[in-house]
């Protein structure tokens, strides 16, 4: 089933991101509160300027990154946001190292809290940078996804699985055969040279698109020896090229959506339509349905 605009289930079902988000949040609050205490004590002692300095920028940058990573995962938009997140995480990592140096070598508890908080944040930032800059089949992404029932794709997808999908179209002699699934439809536009006695019949059934055309006659401009009928009885049906994809992970179909199909890791599927986040696929036993694109790799 295609995900809604904002869904917490992908985040909650991914132990790696759940743990790192919790650690990043704890580190943020430890560093933030420690910086507030340090700044207040410094100002009360008639200090000039700021005792914290650059880490103030870093702490708010880290706040927006924590929120940004959470929203990116909840909206399944890793492919669209991974580059921006990686760049700003690299900047935040530098700020975190400065924050660690600010407090980790001091004696006061609040300064130690600053150093410890920034150290936790730095570790999480490194893990996130490695994940967001990895491809789907990279070893680090596979390790980070261990124990998770959700896998976020590094590929960018422009839209969700559409309710009405346009399949392959065949154009011959001015006629257009347009198939949109699951039912098939045929439109003939500006066809020239069809005899008055010609008739066309279209059959659309649930499942694979099927088209039958009878007594469609063409007049003139035919090569010598060519039969006058464009498509007669027994003519082969149009076959669209079929893509192949290998399953990167196992997937169990949602019981709430009868259109989904399950598959095992390493299984080869025929891809009938690869537009959007959810692809229309066919298994080797002939079962058809929709599958999540981020679980597959085209061959």
C-alpha positions in Angstrom: 0.0 0.0 0.0 1.5 3.4 -0.9 2.5 5.4 2.1 0.6 8.5 3.2 2.3 11.9 3.2 3.5 11.4 6.8 3.8 8.0 8.4 5.6 7.1 11.6 5.6 3.4 11.0 8.8 3.4 8.8 10.7 5.2 11.5 9.4 3.1 14.4 10.1 -0.2 12.5 13.7 0.7 11.8 15.9 0.0 14.9 19.0 1.8 13.4 17.2 5.1 12.9 15.2 4.8 16.1 18.3 4.4 18.1 20.3 7.2 16.4 17.4 9.6 16.6 17.1 9.0 20.3 20.9 9.4 20.9 21.0 12.6 18.7 18.1 14.0 20.7 19.7 13.2 24.1 23.0 14.6 22.9 21.3 17.8 21.6 19.6 18.5 24.9 22.7 17.8 27.0 24.8 20.1 24.9 22.1 22.8 24.6 21.4 22.9 28.4 25.1 22.8 29.2 25.7 25.8 26.8 22.9 27.8 28.4 24.4 27.2 31.9 27.9 28.0 30.7 26.7 31.2 29.0 24.7 32.4 32.0 27.6 31.8 34.4 30.0 33.6 32.1 27.6 36.6 31.7 27.0 36.8 35.5 30.8 37.0 36.0 30.7 40.2 33.8 32.3 38.3 30.9 32.4 40.0 27.6 31.3 38.4 24.4 30.2 34.8 24.4 31.7 31.9 26.3 30.2 29.4 23.8 30.7 31.1 20.5 30.4 29.0 17.3 28.7 26.0 18.9 25.6 28.2 19.2 25.2 28.0 15.4 26.0 24.3 15.5 23.4 23.5 18.1 20.5 25.1 16.1 21.8 23.5 12.9 21.7 20.1 14.6 18.2 20.8 15.8 17.0 21.4 12.3 18.9 18.3 11.1 17.3 16.1 13.7 13.9 17.3 12.6 14.9 17.1 8.9 16.0 13.5 9.2 12.9 12.5 11.0 10.6 14.1 8.5 12.6 12.7 5.6 12.1 9.1 6.9 8.5 9.6 7.8 7.7 10.8 4.3 9.9 8.2 2.6 11.8 10.9 0.7 15.4 9.8 1.4 16.2 9.7 -2.4 15.1 13.3 -2.8 16.8 14.8 0.3 19.9 12.6 0.8 22.3 15.1 -0.9 21.1 18.1 1.1 21.2 16.2 4.4 24.7 14.9 3.7 26.1 18.4 3.0 24.6 19.9 6.2 25.4 16.9 8.3 29.1 17.4 7.3 28.9 21.0 8.4 27.2 20.0 11.7 29.9 17.4 12.3 32.6 20.1 12.3 30.5 22.1 14.7 30.1 19.0 16.9 33.9 18.5 17.1 34.3 22.2 18.1 31.6 21.6 20.8 33.4 18.5 22.1 36.7 20.5 22.4 34.8 23.2 24.3 33.7 21.0 27.2 35.2 17.6 27.3 38.5 18.7 28.9 36.9 20.9 31.6 36.2 20.1 35.2 32.7 21.6 35.7 29.7 19.3 35.2 27.9 21.5 32.8 31.0 21.8 30.6 31.4 18.1 30.7 27.7 17.8 29.7 28.5 20.0 26.7 31.4 17.8 25.6 29.5 14.6 26.1 26.4 15.8 24.3 28.4 17.0 21.3 30.3 13.7 21.3 27.1 11.8 21.0 25.9 14.1 18.2 29.2 13.7 16.3 28.9 9.9 16.4 25.3 10.0 15.1 26.2 12.6 12.4 29.0 10.3 11.1 26.6 7.3 10.9 24.0 9.4 9.1 26.5 10.7 6.6 27.7 7.2 5.8 24.1 6.0 5.4 22.8 8.9 3.2 25.9 8.8 0.9 25.7 5.0 0.4 24.0 3.3 -2.5 21.2 0.7 -1.9 23.6 -2.2 -2.2 26.4 -0.8 -0.1 27.6 -2.8 2.8 27.0 0.0 5.4 23.4 0.5 4.3 22.8 -3.3 4.6 24.4 -3.3 8.1 22.4 -0.3 9.2 19.1 -1.9 8.0 19.7 -5.1 10.0 16.6 -6.0 12.0 14.4 -3.5 10.1 11.3 -4.3 8.2 11.6 -1.0 6.3 14.2 -0.1 3.8 14.7 3.4 2.5 15.8 3.7 -1.1 18.6 6.1 -2.1 16.8 6.5 -5.5 14.6 9.6 -6.0 11.0 8.9 -7.1 8.8 11.7 -8.3 5.4 10.4 -7.5 3.4 7.7 -5.8 1.8 4.8 -7.5 -0.8 6.4 -9.8 -4.4 5.3 -9.7 -4.7 5.3 -13.5 -1.5 4.2 -15.3 -0.7 4.6 -18.9 1.1 1.6 -20.4 2.9 1.1 -23.7 1.4 2.5 -26.8 1.7 1.2 -30.3 1.5 3.5 -33.3 1.1 2.2 -36.8 -0.1 3.9 -40.0 -1.7 6.8 -38.1 -3.5 4.7 -35.5 -2.8 4.8 -31.8 -3.3 1.8 -29.6 -3.2 3.1 -26.0 -3.4 0.7 -23.1 -4.0 1.7 -19.5 -4.3 -0.9 -16.8 -5.7 -2.9 -15.5 -8.4 -2.6 -18.2 -7.4 -2.0 -21.8 -8.7 0.7 -24.1 -8.0 1.4 -27.8 -8.4 4.7 -29.5 -8.0 5.2 -33.3 -7.0 8.7 -34.2 -7.1 10.1 -37.8 -6.7 6.6 -39.4 -6.7 7.0 -43.2 -7.5 4.4 -45.7 -9.8 2.2 -43.6 -12.6 0.7 -45.7 -16.2 1.3 -44.8 -16.7 -2.4 -44.2 -13.9 -2.5 -41.6 -14.8 -3.0 -37.9 -12.8 -3.0 -34.8 -13.5 -4.7 -31.5 -11.7 -4.1 -28.3 -11.7 -6.4 -25.3 -10.6 -5.1 -21.9 -10.5 -7.5 -19.0 -9.0 -7.4 -15.5 -5.4 -8.5 -15.5 -3.2 -8.2 -18.6 -4.3 -5.7 -21.3 -5.6 -7.5 -24.4 -6.6 -6.0 -27.8 -8.2 -7.7 -30.8 -8.8 -6.0 -34.1 -10.8 -7.6 -36.9 -11.4 -6.7 -40.6 -9.2 -3.5 -40.4 -8.5 -2.9 -44.1 -5.9 -0.5 -45.5 -6.2 1.0 -48.9 -3.2 2.2 -51.1 0.4 2.7 -50.3 0.9 -0.9 -49.4 4.1 -2.7 -50.5 3.7 -5.3 -53.1 2.8 -8.7 -51.7 1.6 -7.3 -48.4 -1.8 -8.6 -47.3 -4.5 -5.8 -47.3 -5.5 -6.4 -43.7 -3.4 -4.5 -41.1 -4.3 -7.0 -38.3 -6.3 -10.0 -39.1 -7.4 -13.1 -37.3 -4.6 -14.9 -35.7 -2.3 -11.8 -35.8 0.2 -11.7 -32.8 -0.7 -9.4 -30.0 1.5 -6.4 -29.3 4.1 -7.3 -26.6 5.7 -4.5 -24.6 9.3 -4.9 -23.5 9.4 -6.3 -20.0 12.1 -5.2 -17.5 13.6 -7.6 -15.0 14.3 -6.7 -11.4 16.0 -8.6 -8.5 14.6 -8.3 -5.0 17.1 -6.7 -2.6 15.1 -7.6 0.4 12.1 -9.9 1.2 8.7 -8.2 1.3 5.4 -9.4 2.8 2.3 -8.0 1.2 0.0 -5.8 3.4 -3.2 -7.6 4.2 -5.0 -4.3 3.8 -4.2 -4.0 0.1 -5.1 -7.0 -2.1 -3.0 -5.4 -5.0 0.3 -6.0 -3.2 2.3 -9.2 -3.8 5.0 -10.8 -1.6 8.4 -11.8 -2.8 11.6 -13.3 -1.4 15.1 -11.8 -1.3 16.9 -12.5 -4.6 13.7 -13.3 -6.5 13.5 -12.1 -10.1 10.4 -10.2 -11.1 9.0 -9.0 -14.4 8.4 -5.2 -14.2 5.4 -4.2 -16.2 5.4 -0.6 -15.2 8.2 1.2 -13.3 6.7 4.6 -12.8 6.4 6.0 -9.3 7.4 4.5 -6.0 5.2 1.4 -6.5 5.8 -0.7 -9.6 3.5 -3.1 -11.3 5.2 -6.5 -11.4 4.7 -10.2 -12.3 6.2 -13.2 -10.5 7.4 -16.3 -12.2 4.2 -18.1 -11.3 2.1 -15.4 -13.1 0.9 -13.6 -10.0 0.6 -9.8 -10.7 0.5 -6.9 -8.3 2.3 -3.8 -7.0 5.6 -3.9 -5.3 7.7 -1.2 -3.5 10.5 0.1 -5.9 13.0 0.6 -3.1 13.1 -3.2 -2.5 14.1 -3.9 -6.1 17.1 -3.4 -8.4 16.6 -3.4 -12.1 18.8 -5.8 -14.1 
